[in-house]
Amino acid sequence: MPDYRLAALTLLAGGSLAVCAHAQTVPVPPSLMPQTPPEVRSAEPVDNSSIDAQLFYQLLVGEIELGQGEAGSSYQVLLDAARKTRDERLFRRATDVALQAQAGEQALAAVRAWRVAVPSSIDAQLYEVKLLVALGRGAETVEPLRATLGSVLPSQRAAAIASLPAHFARSTDRKATAQALEQVLLPYAEGRVVDEPSASAVAAWVALGRSRLAAGEPQRALDAARRAQASGVNGEAVALLAIELMPVQAQAEEVVTTYLAAAPAGSATTRSAVRLVYARALAVGQRYADAAPQLEAVTRDAPQFIDAWLTLGALRLELKRPAEAEVALREYLTRIESAGEPAAAAELQDEDAVTPTQRKTQAYLLLAQAAEQRRDFKTAEDWLSKVESPQALAVQSRRASLLAQQGKLDEGRALIRKLPERTPDDARGKLLAEAQLLRDHKQWDAALRVLADANQRYRDDSDLLYEQAMMAEKLDRLADMEQLLRRVIALKPQQAQAYNALGYSLADRNQRLSEARQLIAKAVELAPGDPFLLDSLGWVEYRLGSSEQALRWLRQAYRARPDAEIAAHLGEVLWVAGERDEARRVWAEARARDAGNDVLKETLARLKVEL
């Protein structure tokens, strides 16, 4: 998928400085500054002692010492002053001096002195938690965590609990983190704390779920999400945890759908925000048919989420519904114009900031693609002409595709080749774009030559190797294909597509079926829920003679992604199983969306089926 479509859809730093003579130092990053949420700060601020002339002079000396590079002396002076005055600001300053000197143990000593002097200080308690995490001593966080939760008002405790996992974000021992939080939070989660609001139990289960997921325990994380939902407070935090779990625990989706199907407990905007996150998770898993209805609901219930219109348009294009895609994309442009550029920029929810002009560019490119799907090449060019950076690779690639569809493939290739190469990425992108253009127009030999040259230029580039393998497969050069794919697997053992491509190729040729199944199963393990991988799994089960298993996987794949190739496989298994009416229905749907699909046409011809 092109990049523009996807767009639509130091812990312990090295070195240390002794804070005091002969002290053991542990480096801690200067960025280690706790941010206590306002709602969980101490209910009653500590009265600060007055500073007399002698103390003022002492503090001044401490700051001067620090300015002259004497961090150890400065730390001792400030900590002594903090103990005398019980002033939280001075304890914080002494701790900060130690942190700036990369002296973790001395920072921890200052924080613990702070806690002794001001036992009710939540800032001190949370500071100690973060320091212990940074020092790799997560098991010691149990006591300050308990003190933190005991210090806040019951009405504020759910918010305090929800904030706890963030304090462990830099932990290098996720198992220890999960165990520490279990000790602290289970009494709240299981209702063993007297007169505790139910919201605290929900927050505790969600926090435990996040820590378990981070610790590599997805099944226990799912159990936490289910327990949270069963508590009777069906909140958005539970659903968001379940969405995080979906890529590794497919059953978590039931928690999400239960939340969305329940009677609204919060605002329509909040529920739509959850639905938008869910839709994006489905889209990442290539479950476009499932994601589109969720986005349609968002645009209906919360149309102020402007980006939902763009993503909906992109999904509809993937589903071969260009007219409906154009409706969503035009609405997206209208709303951007109505909101104005500052408002449109503020509305952006993604972490990757893009300007309103870039967002319009995405829409123009997608509208051009929609017109191209309808074979309205003039309208497609009109949309491309609106893009402010006409030399961009995405724009010229679309123009090249328009030319190729009008019998001008060489002109299209020349258009891509003329693009300037300001960086190595520019050159690499041009090679991939040219190869894709040739592939789209079944020029397998030419595409293979481009990719082979590219791989000489960019050694061990897994993307280029994968594409070269796919072209070798098209030319029936299976030994070359397997060698290239195994190289990709060696370079990127977590890349599901390489396992799938090799396994599917073997299954499709009825070769080494047991090995093919193992390869495809590995791909599904790495990317559960991907409909194309499920399609491959169904196809290899069919080749192995397990039609029932094959139908289960193929139906699941087709529901998630009604692609013509998946339809061809599902239809064939149904046909052979005697369910010929359903097979015809599936094939007819697929042909209506993508009549030119080669696998579909070959299947119908081989089985001598006329629709």
C-alpha positions as CSV (number, residue, x, y, z in Angstrom):
1,M,0.0,0.0,0.0
2,P,1.5,3.4,-0.9
3,D,2.7,5.6,2.0
4,Y,0.1,8.2,1.5
5,R,-2.7,5.7,1.9
6,L,-1.1,4.4,5.1
7,A,-1.0,8.0,6.3
8,A,-4.8,8.2,5.9
9,L,-5.4,5.1,7.7
10,T,17.8,8.0,27.9
11,L,16.9,5.7,30.7
12,L,20.3,5.2,32.5
13,A,22.7,7.4,30.5
14,G,26.4,6.5,30.4
15,G,28.8,8.3,32.7
16,S,28.4,9.7,36.2
17,L,29.7,12.4,38.4
18,A,30.3,11.8,42.1
19,V,28.0,13.9,44.3
20,C,30.0,13.4,47.3
21,A,33.4,12.0,48.0
22,H,33.7,8.2,47.9
23,A,30.0,7.8,47.2
24,Q,28.8,5.1,44.8
25,T,27.0,6.8,41.9
26,V,24.4,5.4,39.5
27,P,23.6,7.5,36.4
28,V,20.1,8.7,36.0
29,P,18.8,10.8,33.0
30,P,18.2,14.5,33.6
31,S,14.7,14.0,32.1
32,L,13.6,11.9,35.1
33,M,11.2,14.5,36.5
34,P,7.9,13.1,37.8
35,Q,4.8,14.7,36.5
36,T,2.2,14.1,39.2
37,P,-1.4,14.6,37.8
38,P,-3.1,17.5,39.5
39,E,-5.9,15.3,40.7
40,V,-3.5,13.1,42.8
41,R,-1.4,15.8,44.4
42,S,-1.5,16.2,48.2
43,A,-4.9,17.5,49.4
44,E,-3.3,19.9,51.9
45,P,-0.1,21.7,50.9
46,V,2.7,21.7,53.4
47,D,3.4,24.9,55.2
48,N,6.8,26.1,54.2
49,S,9.2,27.3,56.9
50,S,10.5,30.9,56.7
51,I,14.1,31.3,55.6
52,D,16.3,33.4,57.8
53,A,19.4,35.3,56.8
54,Q,21.8,32.5,57.7
55,L,19.8,29.9,55.8
56,F,19.4,32.2,52.8
57,Y,23.2,32.6,52.8
58,Q,23.6,28.8,53.0
59,L,21.3,28.3,50.0
60,L,23.1,31.0,48.0
61,V,26.4,29.2,48.7
62,G,24.9,25.9,47.5
63,E,23.8,27.5,44.2
64,I,27.2,29.1,43.7
65,E,28.9,25.8,44.3
66,L,26.7,24.2,41.7
67,G,27.5,27.0,39.2
68,Q,31.2,26.4,39.7
69,G,30.8,22.6,39.0
70,E,30.9,21.5,42.6
71,A,27.7,19.4,42.4
72,G,28.6,17.3,45.5
73,S,29.0,20.3,47.8
74,S,25.9,21.9,46.4
75,Y,23.9,18.7,47.0
76,Q,25.0,18.5,50.6
77,V,24.2,22.1,51.4
78,L,20.8,22.0,49.8
79,L,19.9,18.7,51.4
80,D,20.9,20.0,54.8
81,A,18.8,23.1,54.3
82,A,15.8,20.9,53.2
83,R,16.1,18.8,56.4
84,K,16.2,21.9,58.6
85,T,13.2,23.5,56.9
86,R,11.1,20.5,55.8
87,D,10.6,22.6,52.6
88,E,9.5,20.4,49.7
89,R,11.0,22.8,47.2
90,L,14.4,22.4,48.7
91,F,14.2,18.6,48.7
92,R,13.2,18.7,45.1
93,R,16.1,21.0,44.3
94,A,18.6,18.7,46.1
95,T,17.2,15.7,44.2
96,D,17.5,17.6,40.9
97,V,21.1,18.5,41.6
98,A,21.9,14.8,42.1
99,L,20.0,13.9,38.9
100,Q,21.9,16.5,36.9
101,A,25.1,15.0,38.2
102,Q,23.9,11.5,37.1
103,A,24.1,10.3,40.7
104,G,21.0,8.1,41.1
105,E,21.8,6.7,44.6
106,Q,22.2,10.2,46.0
107,A,19.0,11.4,44.3
108,L,17.2,8.4,45.9
109,A,18.7,9.3,49.4
110,A,17.3,12.9,49.0
111,V,13.9,11.7,48.0
112,R,13.7,9.3,51.0
113,A,14.8,12.1,53.3
114,W,12.0,14.1,51.8
115,R,9.5,11.4,52.5
116,V,10.6,11.2,56.2
117,A,10.3,14.9,56.6
118,V,6.9,15.2,54.7
119,P,5.3,11.7,55.0
120,S,2.1,12.9,53.2
121,S,3.9,14.2,50.1
122,I,2.6,12.4,47.0
123,D,5.3,14.1,44.9
124,A,8.0,12.5,47.0
125,Q,6.3,9.1,46.9
126,L,6.0,9.2,43.1
127,Y,9.5,10.6,42.7
128,E,10.8,7.6,44.6
129,V,8.9,5.2,42.3
130,K,10.4,6.7,39.2
131,L,13.9,6.7,40.7
132,L,13.6,3.0,41.7
133,V,12.4,2.1,38.2
134,A,15.3,4.0,36.6
135,L,17.7,2.3,39.0
136,G,16.4,-1.2,38.0
137,R,14.9,-1.8,41.5
138,G,11.2,-2.1,40.5
139,A,10.5,-4.6,43.3
140,E,11.1,-1.9,45.8
141,T,8.3,0.3,44.5
142,V,5.6,-1.6,46.4
143,E,5.8,0.5,49.5
144,P,5.8,4.0,47.9
145,L,3.0,2.9,45.6
146,R,0.9,1.8,48.5
147,A,1.7,5.1,50.3
148,T,0.7,7.1,47.2
149,L,-2.7,5.4,46.9
150,G,-3.3,5.7,50.6
151,S,-2.6,9.4,50.5
152,V,-5.2,10.4,47.9
153,L,-8.9,10.9,48.6
154,P,-11.2,7.9,47.6
155,S,-12.9,10.1,45.0
156,Q,-9.5,10.7,43.4
157,R,-8.1,7.1,43.7
158,A,-9.3,5.8,40.3
159,A,-7.4,8.6,38.6
160,A,-4.3,7.9,40.7
161,I,-4.4,4.2,39.9
162,A,-4.9,4.8,36.2
163,S,-1.7,7.0,36.2
164,L,0.5,4.3,37.7
165,P,1.6,2.3,34.6
166,A,3.0,5.5,33.1
167,H,5.5,5.7,35.9
168,F,6.9,2.3,34.8
169,A,7.2,3.2,31.0
170,R,11.0,3.1,31.2
171,S,11.3,-0.1,33.1
172,T,13.7,-2.7,31.8
173,D,12.2,-5.5,33.9
174,R,8.6,-5.6,32.9
175,K,8.0,-8.9,34.8
176,A,9.1,-7.2,38.0
177,T,6.9,-4.2,37.3
178,A,3.9,-6.4,36.8
179,Q,4.6,-8.3,40.0
180,A,4.9,-5.0,42.0
181,L,1.6,-3.7,40.6
182,E,-0.1,-7.0,41.4
183,Q,0.8,-6.6,45.0
184,V,-0.4,-3.1,45.2
185,L,-3.5,-3.2,43.0
186,L,-5.1,-6.6,43.5
187,P,-6.8,-5.5,46.8
188,Y,-8.5,-2.7,44.9
189,A,-9.3,-4.8,41.9
190,E,-10.8,-7.6,43.9
191,G,-12.8,-5.2,46.2
192,R,-10.9,-6.0,49.3
193,V,-10.5,-2.3,50.2
194,V,-13.4,-1.3,52.5
195,D,-15.8,1.4,51.1
196,E,-13.8,1.8,47.9
197,P,-15.6,3.2,44.8
198,S,-16.2,0.7,42.0
199,A,-14.3,2.9,39.7
200,S,-11.1,2.1,41.6
201,A,-11.6,-1.6,40.8
202,V,-12.1,-0.9,37.1
203,A,-9.0,1.3,37.1
204,A,-7.0,-1.3,38.9
205,W,-7.9,-4.1,36.5
206,V,-7.1,-1.9,33.5
207,A,-3.7,-0.9,35.0
208,L,-3.0,-4.6,35.7
209,G,-4.0,-5.5,32.2
210,R,-1.5,-2.9,30.8
211,S,1.3,-4.1,33.0
212,R,0.6,-7.7,32.1
213,L,0.6,-6.9,28.4
214,A,3.9,-5.1,28.7
215,A,5.3,-8.1,30.6
216,G,4.4,-10.4,27.7
217,E,1.4,-12.0,29.3
218,P,-1.5,-11.3,26.9
219,Q,-3.8,-14.0,28.2
220,R,-3.6,-12.6,31.8
221,A,-4.0,-9.1,30.3
222,L,-7.2,-10.3,28.6
223,D,-8.5,-11.8,31.9
224,A,-7.9,-8.4,33.5
225,A,-9.9,-6.6,30.8
226,R,-12.8,-9.1,31.1
227,R,-12.8,-8.7,34.9
228,A,-12.9,-4.9,34.5
229,Q,-15.8,-5.1,32.2
230,A,-17.6,-7.6,34.4
231,S,-17.4,-5.1,37.3
232,G,-20.3,-3.2,35.9
233,V,-18.5,-0.1,34.8
234,N,-18.2,-0.6,31.1
235,G,-15.9,2.4,30.5
236,E,-13.8,3.5,27.5
237,A,-10.5,2.6,29.4
238,V,-11.5,-1.1,29.3
239,A,-12.2,-0.9,25.6
240,L,-9.0,0.9,24.8
241,L,-7.0,-1.8,26.7
242,A,-8.8,-4.5,24.7
243,I,-7.9,-2.7,21.4
244,E,-4.3,-2.8,22.4
245,L,-4.6,-6.5,23.0
246,M,-6.3,-7.4,19.7
247,P,-3.1,-7.9,17.7
248,V,-1.9,-10.6,20.1
249,Q,-5.2,-11.8,21.6
250,A,-8.0,-12.0,19.1
251,Q,-10.6,-12.7,21.8
252,A,-10.1,-9.2,23.2
253,E,-12.2,-7.9,20.3
254,E,-15.3,-9.2,22.1
255,V,-14.6,-6.7,25.0
256,V,-14.5,-3.9,22.5
257,T,-17.7,-4.8,20.7
258,T,-19.5,-5.3,24.0
259,Y,-18.6,-1.8,25.0
260,L,-19.8,-0.4,21.7
261,A,-23.0,-2.3,21.8
262,A,-24.0,-1.4,25.4
263,A,-26.3,1.4,26.2
264,P,-24.3,4.7,26.0
265,A,-22.8,5.4,29.4
266,G,-20.7,8.4,28.4
267,S,-20.7,11.1,25.8
268,A,-21.2,10.3,22.1
269,T,-17.9,12.0,21.4
270,T,-16.0,9.7,23.8
271,R,-17.6,6.5,22.4
272,S,-16.9,7.7,18.9
273,A,-13.3,8.3,19.8
274,V,-13.0,4.7,21.0
275,R,-14.8,3.6,17.8
276,L,-12.2,5.5,15.8
277,V,-9.3,3.8,17.6
278,Y,-11.0,0.5,17.0
279,A,-11.5,1.2,13.3
280,R,-7.9,2.1,12.9
281,A,-6.8,-1.1,14.6
282,L,-9.0,-3.1,12.2
283,A,-7.5,-1.2,9.2
284,V,-3.9,-1.9,10.4
285,G,-5.0,-5.6,10.4
286,Q,-6.2,-5.1,6.8
287,R,-9.8,-5.9,8.0
288,Y,-11.2,-3.2,5.8
289,A,-14.7,-4.6,5.5
290,D,-15.0,-4.5,9.3
291,A,-13.3,-1.1,9.7
292,A,-15.5,0.7,7.2
293,P,-18.9,0.4,9.1
294,Q,-17.1,1.6,12.3
295,L,-15.9,4.7,10.5
296,E,-19.3,5.3,9.0
297,A,-20.7,5.3,12.5
298,V,-18.0,7.8,13.6
299,T,-18.8,10.2,10.7
300,R,-22.5,9.9,11.6
301,D,-22.2,10.3,15.4
302,A,-19.2,12.6,15.7
303,P,-18.5,14.3,12.3
304,Q,-16.1,16.7,14.0
305,F,-13.5,14.0,13.8
306,I,-12.4,15.2,10.5
307,D,-9.8,12.6,9.8
308,A,-12.4,9.8,10.0
309,W,-13.7,11.0,6.6
310,L,-10.2,10.6,5.0
311,T,-9.7,7.2,6.4
312,L,-13.1,6.1,5.4
313,G,-12.4,7.2,1.8
314,A,-9.1,5.3,1.8
315,L,-10.9,2.1,3.0
316,R,-13.6,2.4,0.5
317,L,-11.0,2.6,-2.2
318,E,-9.4,-0.6,-0.9
319,L,-12.8,-2.2,-1.1
320,K,-13.2,-1.2,-4.7
321,R,-16.0,1.3,-4.0
322,P,-14.7,4.4,-5.8
323,A,-18.0,6.3,-5.9
324,E,-18.5,6.0,-2.2
325,A,-14.9,6.8,-1.6
326,E,-15.3,10.1,-3.5
327,V,-18.3,11.1,-1.3
328,A,-16.2,10.6,1.9
329,L,-13.2,12.4,0.5
330,R,-15.1,15.4,-0.8
331,E,-16.8,15.7,2.6
332,Y,-13.3,15.6,4.2
333,L,-12.1,18.5,2.0
334,T,-15.3,20.5,2.6
335,R,-14.8,20.2,6.4
336,I,-11.2,21.2,6.2
337,E,-12.1,24.3,4.3
338,S,-15.0,25.1,6.7
339,A,-12.9,24.6,9.8
340,G,-10.0,26.8,8.5
341,E,-6.4,25.7,8.6
342,P,-5.7,26.4,12.3
343,A,-8.7,24.5,13.4
344,A,-8.0,21.7,11.0
345,A,-4.5,21.4,12.3
346,A,-5.7,21.4,15.9
347,E,-8.2,18.6,15.1
348,L,-5.4,16.2,14.0
349,Q,-5.4,13.3,16.5
350,D,-2.4,11.4,15.1
351,E,1.0,11.5,16.8
352,D,2.6,12.2,13.4
353,A,1.9,15.9,12.8
354,V,1.1,16.8,9.3
355,T,0.0,20.2,8.0
356,P,-3.5,21.0,6.6
357,T,-1.8,21.3,3.1
358,Q,-0.4,17.8,3.5
359,R,-3.8,16.5,4.5
360,K,-5.4,18.0,1.4
361,T,-2.6,16.3,-0.7
362,Q,-3.6,13.0,0.8
363,A,-7.2,13.6,-0.2
364,Y,-6.3,14.7,-3.7
365,L,-4.2,11.6,-4.3
366,L,-7.0,9.4,-3.1
367,L,-9.6,11.2,-5.2
368,A,-7.3,10.7,-8.2
369,Q,-7.1,7.0,-7.5
370,A,-10.9,6.8,-7.2
371,A,-11.2,8.4,-10.6
372,E,-8.6,6.1,-12.0
373,Q,-10.6,3.1,-10.7
374,R,-13.6,4.4,-12.6
375,R,-11.2,4.9,-15.6
376,D,-11.9,8.6,-15.7
377,F,-8.4,9.6,-16.4
378,K,-9.1,13.3,-17.1
379,T,-10.7,13.7,-13.7
380,A,-7.8,11.8,-12.1
381,E,-5.3,14.3,-13.7
382,D,-7.4,17.2,-12.5
383,W,-7.1,16.1,-8.9
384,L,-3.4,15.5,-9.3
385,S,-2.9,19.0,-10.7
386,K,-4.2,20.4,-7.3
387,V,-1.2,19.0,-5.4
388,E,1.2,21.8,-4.5
389,S,4.3,19.6,-4.9
390,P,3.9,18.2,-8.4
391,Q,7.3,16.5,-8.4
392,A,6.5,14.4,-5.4
393,L,7.0,10.6,-6.0
394,A,3.4,9.8,-5.0
395,V,2.0,12.3,-7.6
396,Q,4.2,11.2,-10.4
397,S,3.6,7.5,-9.7
398,R,-0.1,8.1,-10.1
399,R,0.5,10.0,-13.3
400,A,2.7,7.2,-14.5
401,S,-0.1,4.7,-13.7
402,L,-2.6,6.9,-15.7
403,L,-0.3,6.9,-18.7
404,A,0.3,3.1,-18.5
405,Q,-3.4,2.4,-18.5
406,Q,-3.7,4.4,-21.7
407,G,-1.0,2.3,-23.4
408,K,1.9,4.7,-22.6
409,L,3.9,2.5,-20.2
410,D,7.3,3.7,-21.4
411,E,6.2,7.3,-20.9
412,G,5.1,6.4,-17.3
413,R,8.5,4.8,-16.5
414,A,10.3,7.9,-17.9
415,L,8.2,10.1,-15.7
416,I,9.3,8.3,-12.6
417,R,13.0,8.1,-13.7
418,K,13.1,11.9,-14.3
419,L,12.4,12.7,-10.7
420,P,15.3,14.2,-8.8
421,E,17.2,12.1,-6.3
422,R,18.1,14.4,-3.4
423,T,18.6,11.5,-0.9
424,P,19.3,7.7,-1.1
425,D,15.7,7.2,0.0
426,D,14.5,9.2,-3.1
427,A,16.5,6.8,-5.4
428,R,15.2,3.7,-3.6
429,G,11.6,5.0,-3.7
430,K,11.9,5.6,-7.5
431,L,13.1,2.0,-8.1
432,L,10.2,0.6,-6.0
433,A,7.7,2.8,-7.8
434,E,9.0,1.8,-11.3
435,A,8.9,-1.9,-10.3
436,Q,5.3,-1.5,-9.0
437,L,4.2,0.1,-12.2
438,L,5.7,-2.8,-14.2
439,R,4.1,-5.3,-11.9
440,D,0.7,-3.7,-12.1
441,H,0.9,-4.1,-15.9
442,K,2.2,-7.7,-15.8
443,Q,5.7,-6.8,-17.1
444,W,7.3,-9.4,-14.8
445,D,10.6,-9.7,-16.6
446,A,11.2,-5.9,-16.7
447,A,10.1,-5.6,-13.1
448,L,12.5,-8.3,-12.0
449,R,15.4,-6.6,-13.8
450,V,14.7,-3.3,-12.1
451,L,14.5,-5.0,-8.7
452,A,17.7,-7.1,-9.3
453,D,19.5,-3.9,-10.1
454,A,18.1,-2.2,-7.1
455,N,19.3,-5.0,-4.9
456,Q,22.8,-4.6,-6.3
457,R,22.6,-1.0,-5.2
458,Y,21.0,-1.6,-1.8
459,R,22.3,-4.8,-0.4
460,D,20.2,-6.7,2.0
461,D,17.2,-4.3,1.7
462,S,14.4,-6.6,2.9
463,D,11.7,-4.7,1.0
464,L,13.5,-4.9,-2.3
465,L,14.4,-8.6,-1.8
466,Y,10.8,-9.4,-1.1
467,E,9.5,-7.6,-4.2
468,Q,12.2,-9.4,-6.3
469,A,11.0,-12.7,-4.8
470,M,7.4,-12.0,-5.9
471,M,8.6,-11.3,-9.4
472,A,10.6,-14.5,-9.5
473,E,7.5,-16.4,-8.4
474,K,5.5,-14.8,-11.3
475,L,8.1,-16.1,-13.7
476,D,8.0,-19.6,-12.1
477,R,11.6,-19.3,-10.9
478,L,10.8,-21.0,-7.7
479,A,14.3,-21.7,-6.5
480,D,15.2,-18.0,-6.8
481,M,12.0,-17.0,-5.1
482,E,12.7,-19.4,-2.1
483,Q,16.3,-18.2,-1.8
484,L,15.2,-14.6,-1.7
485,L,12.4,-15.1,0.8
486,R,14.6,-17.1,3.1
487,R,17.1,-14.2,3.0
488,V,14.3,-11.9,4.0
489,I,13.4,-14.2,6.9
490,A,17.0,-14.2,8.0
491,L,17.2,-10.4,7.9
492,K,13.7,-9.8,9.4
493,P,12.5,-12.9,11.3
494,Q,9.4,-11.1,12.5
495,Q,8.2,-10.2,9.0
496,A,5.1,-12.3,8.5
497,Q,4.7,-11.7,4.8
498,A,7.9,-13.5,3.9
499,Y,6.8,-16.7,5.7
500,N,3.3,-16.4,4.1
501,A,4.6,-15.8,0.6
502,L,6.8,-18.9,0.7
503,G,4.2,-21.1,2.4
504,Y,1.4,-20.0,0.0
505,S,3.5,-20.5,-3.1
506,L,4.2,-24.1,-2.0
507,A,0.6,-24.7,-1.2
508,D,-0.7,-23.3,-4.4
509,R,1.6,-25.7,-6.3
510,N,0.7,-28.6,-4.1
511,Q,4.3,-29.0,-3.0
512,R,5.7,-29.7,0.5
513,L,2.3,-29.1,2.1
514,S,3.4,-29.9,5.7
515,E,6.2,-27.4,5.4
516,A,3.9,-24.9,3.7
517,R,1.4,-25.1,6.6
518,Q,4.2,-24.5,9.2
519,L,5.4,-21.4,7.3
520,I,1.9,-20.0,7.1
521,A,1.1,-20.8,10.7
522,K,4.2,-18.9,11.7
523,A,3.0,-15.9,9.6
524,V,-0.4,-16.0,11.4
525,E,1.3,-16.2,14.7
526,L,3.3,-13.0,13.9
527,A,0.2,-11.2,12.5
528,P,-3.0,-12.8,13.8
529,G,-6.1,-11.7,12.1
530,D,-4.5,-10.6,8.8
531,P,-7.1,-11.7,6.3
532,F,-4.6,-12.6,3.6
533,L,-2.7,-14.8,6.0
534,L,-5.9,-16.5,7.0
535,D,-6.7,-17.0,3.3
536,S,-3.3,-18.8,2.9
537,L,-4.0,-20.9,6.0
538,G,-7.4,-21.9,4.5
539,W,-5.9,-22.7,1.1
540,V,-3.2,-25.0,2.6
541,E,-5.8,-26.8,4.7
542,Y,-7.8,-27.3,1.5
543,R,-4.7,-28.7,-0.3
544,L,-4.2,-31.0,2.7
545,G,-7.8,-32.3,2.3
546,S,-9.3,-30.6,5.4
547,S,-12.2,-28.8,3.7
548,E,-14.0,-28.0,7.0
549,Q,-11.0,-26.3,8.4
550,A,-10.4,-24.6,5.1
551,L,-13.9,-23.1,5.0
552,R,-13.6,-21.8,8.6
553,W,-10.5,-19.9,7.8
554,L,-11.6,-18.7,4.3
555,R,-14.9,-17.5,5.5
556,Q,-13.2,-15.5,8.3
557,A,-10.8,-14.0,5.8
558,Y,-13.5,-13.1,3.4
559,R,-15.7,-11.4,6.0
560,A,-12.7,-9.3,7.1
561,R,-11.5,-8.5,3.5
562,P,-13.8,-9.3,0.6
563,D,-10.9,-9.4,-1.8
564,A,-11.4,-11.1,-5.2
565,E,-8.5,-13.6,-4.6
566,I,-9.9,-14.6,-1.3
567,A,-13.3,-15.0,-2.9
568,A,-11.8,-17.2,-5.6
569,H,-10.4,-19.6,-3.0
570,L,-13.5,-19.6,-0.8
571,G,-15.7,-20.2,-3.9
572,E,-13.6,-23.1,-5.0
573,V,-13.7,-24.9,-1.6
574,L,-17.5,-24.3,-1.5
575,W,-17.9,-25.6,-5.0
576,V,-15.9,-28.8,-4.3
577,A,-17.9,-29.3,-1.1
578,G,-21.2,-29.2,-3.0
579,E,-22.3,-25.7,-1.8
580,R,-22.5,-24.4,-5.3
581,D,-25.2,-21.7,-4.8
582,E,-23.0,-20.0,-2.1
583,A,-20.0,-20.4,-4.3
584,R,-21.7,-18.7,-7.2
585,R,-22.8,-15.9,-4.9
586,V,-19.3,-15.3,-3.5
587,W,-17.8,-15.3,-7.0
588,A,-20.4,-13.0,-8.4
589,E,-19.8,-10.5,-5.6
590,A,-16.1,-10.6,-6.3
591,R,-16.5,-10.2,-10.0
592,A,-18.7,-7.2,-9.5
593,R,-15.9,-5.5,-7.5
594,D,-12.9,-6.7,-9.4
595,A,-13.7,-8.4,-12.7
596,G,-10.1,-8.3,-13.8
597,N,-8.6,-10.3,-11.0
598,D,-6.4,-13.0,-12.5
599,V,-6.9,-15.6,-9.7
600,L,-10.7,-15.3,-10.0
601,K,-10.7,-15.6,-13.7
602,E,-8.4,-18.6,-13.7
603,T,-10.5,-20.3,-11.0
604,L,-13.8,-19.8,-13.0
605,A,-12.1,-21.0,-16.2
606,R,-10.6,-24.1,-14.6
607,L,-13.8,-25.1,-12.9
608,K,-15.8,-24.3,-16.1
609,V,-18.2,-22.0,-14.2
610,E,-20.3,-19.4,-16.0
611,L,-21.9,-16.7,-13.8
